[in-house]
Amino acid sequence: MNSDSEQVCPAAIERSPLRATVVGCGTIGAAIGAALASRGLNVTLYDNDPVCREALAGNPPLFAEPDMAQAVLAARTAMRLRVVDHLERQPFPTHYIVCTPTPVTTTGEFDASAIDSAVAAIIDVAQPDDAIFIRSTVPIGTTRRLAARTESRGLDLRLAFTPDRSIGGCTFADQFSVPQLIGGVDGRAAARAVALFAPLGQVIDLGGAEAAEAAKLFANTWRATMFAAANALAMVCETQGLDVHAIFAATGANYPRFSPHRPGPVGGACLPKDVRLLAASTPPEAGALLHGVSQSETQLIALVATALDAHLATRKAPARIAIAGFAFKGQPAVDDARGSAALALAEGLRARWPDAVLVGWDATMSASHIEAAALIPQASLHAAVNGADLAVFGNNHPVLAQTDLDGLALVAAPGALFYDLYGVTVPYRPTLPNGVRHHIFGRGEPGERQR
Ligand SMILES: NC(=O)c1ccc[n+]([C@@H]2O[C@H](COP(=O)([O-])OP(=O)(O)OC[C@H]3O[C@@H](n4cnc5c(N)ncnc54)[C@H](O)[C@@H]3O)[C@@H](O)[C@H]2O)c1
């Protein structure tokens, strides 16, 4: 039974030779479903969470990315996209695209429970000549392991790994602009995957499922490593009383061999997790760098927490703490706080300063999101910082960069600290009006040099 009220016209289904059923329709499942439907394919969306299905079937569909919401609405109206509340056997050969979460456990192992149960549900309804494409990010070897399960059930299905390489905030647009990587368990599976994804743009066949799994993990690990390297240098500067931003700007001028990323927490659901997934594909003796990169974010948060605690120790209790910006990133803007460094800091502060009043404001996250994070929601940045002893600028949303810092300092508590995790509140001045101290992560304060 369809969970939305629109009936799918059988004639419309028969018109397109290519059909896809997306299993797991959160961020990337909705994006690939909407993208394929926008290119004329018949797409079915299935998620085992009724809240997710309602968001997809609603009018308008609930997405932070407006282009994705428009595409879903247009495809539903054209009867090329439907939302279902269970999987059922299809009358035509179908491509199942698995987009379920692939988390790691607290001890760093791959938690395959969601992907395994999704594939088990597909096997229950699949028939020979169907294909299963794994789009979730997985450790090397997972697609072939899942293929062996389908074979053990006597099904001759085509399995391929077809990763999503979008970035948060651009997941829909990136389906078309970023080449689609594919890697089949065999040549026939690869050919099916090429045919399905070709309507989106360039498709690159890596020649095997394992190579494609590695390629996805390599791309994210590379990015995470670059961020971790910039943050490691920023942490050196913090302890040496140096300004990493000034050093990066000066050394990059007319010097092409050093182009570091801007320092700041990485956050998000993917990058830190994918480094761990790659580490899980590697013997420990070969994974020292990967483990170092994994630890980098924890070290950054610990270093910042120490500075915030030192400031709060000088304040009269109960302190008022403002978390300004807690989506995990502000550019491109997302309404996603998974892996948010600002939230990790807030949780630590609440534990260590139980009397403190924690308030929150974010340019994209709703009041209910803020409440869910156990912060008192504020209607504006100004309201959040009003009377605050400490304000953490927790992401790089452009609104934070356009802030009248002097005006904010005037409404903060005298002698407050403004701690900017991403260097958006520039230009830096050590002291703002009202005796407010300004600190940008990576800009060590003179006198902090440790020999
Ligand atoms: N978010 C991104 O920008 C991004 C980018 C590239 C790759 N990825 C990868 O894509 C995968 C999914 O990420 P996401 O951000 O879309 O996750 P998500 O949490 O937003 O969505 C996953 C969805 O799967 C559903 N689900 C879980 N188990 C299911 C099951 N057995 N059957 C049906 N539905 C089920 C959940 O209800 C949820 O809606 C992960 O492996 C992630 O690493 C994500």
The ligand as an ORCA input file, in Angstrom:
! r2SCAN-3c Opt
* xyz 0 1
  N      24.764     12.247      4.505
  C      25.674     12.360      3.554
  O      25.971     13.477      3.125
  C      26.349     11.126      2.962
  C      27.217     11.284      1.889
  C      27.826     10.178      1.335
  C      27.590      8.915      1.867
  N      26.756      8.769      2.934
  C      26.536      7.400      3.457
  O      25.221      7.004      3.108
  C      24.673      6.125      4.101
  C      23.354      6.697      4.624
  O      23.604      7.986      5.137
  P      22.451      9.044      5.374
  O      23.128     10.305      5.789
  O      21.528      9.076      4.231
  O      21.727      8.379      6.631
  P      20.311      8.778      7.240
  O      20.349      8.354      8.655
  O      19.982     10.185      6.889
  O      19.302      7.839      6.430
  C      19.291      6.442      6.554
  C      17.840      5.989      6.473
  O      17.804      4.550      6.443
  C      16.645      4.123      7.146
  N      16.822      2.726      7.485
  C      17.620      2.157      8.431
  N      17.526      0.827      8.394
  C      16.649      0.519      7.399
  C      16.138     -0.699      6.884
  N      16.546     -1.875      7.360
  N      15.234     -0.637      5.897
  C      14.811      0.547      5.404
  N      15.271      1.747      5.843
  C      16.181      1.718      6.834
  C      16.567      5.080      8.317
  O      15.253      5.132      8.848
  C      17.007      6.398      7.684
  O      15.903      7.175      7.241
  C      25.758      5.983      5.150
  O      26.542      4.865      4.848
  C      26.593      7.252      4.957
  O      27.918      7.092      5.413
  C      26.113      9.839      3.487
*
